[in-house]
Amino acid sequence: MKDQQDENALLKGLGISDKKAVETIYQENFNMVQSLIINNNGSSDDAKDIFQEAMIVLYEKVRSGTFELNCQIKTFIYSVARRLWLKRLQQQNRFSATSDNLDDLVPVENEIEEHERVNVEFEIMEKALINLGEPCKSLLEAYYLQKQNMQVIAANFGYTNADNAKNQKYKCLMRLKKIFFTDYKNGNGDGGY
């Protein structure tokens, strides 16, 4: 979790249009907003628009000189983006609710926690894949990411037949699972999730 000093430095940088601060806020928060928009009937272009509008709101608040952030930057951006998106959906008649109900429909803190938990799990999985080594890493990528069938994998990896490739894939998957859960339990998964 970012400490308050880092957050204040980012806000100060944003207030003076410091490129590095703006980029950091963007990198740390855009994916969260994009997930929100795409999971709620939007496109990636909608996400870019809404994120930009949320950044402008934050920028104007910081520039006012009287703004005091009493939550994390990501919570503020998420909350503003969510309200902007729900308002846009209402205007397009794709969503019918009064603004009083908006907080009931999308609990901000729960969604942010869920988003962070998934990000942590992806990071652990990425590390687990790296630690898995070859040929397992390539074999699993061929099957799950490149969607190759077992005959193709058997030929590419030098297995005598598809059944042998399937057995090897299973062993690799079990190794990956073991590495993932070992890292997850050892605190890399933050334990609390």
Secondary structure, DSSP 8 states (H G I E B T S, - for coil): ---HHHHHHHHHHHHTT-HHHHHHHHHHHHHHHHHHHHTTT--HHHHHHHHHHHHHHHHHHHHHS-----S-HHHHHHHHHHHHHHHHHHHTTS----GGGHHHHS-HHHHHHHHHHHHHHHHHHHHHHHHH-TTHHHHHIIIIIS---HHHHHHHHT-SSHHHHHHHHHHHHHHHHHHHHHHIIIIITTTT-
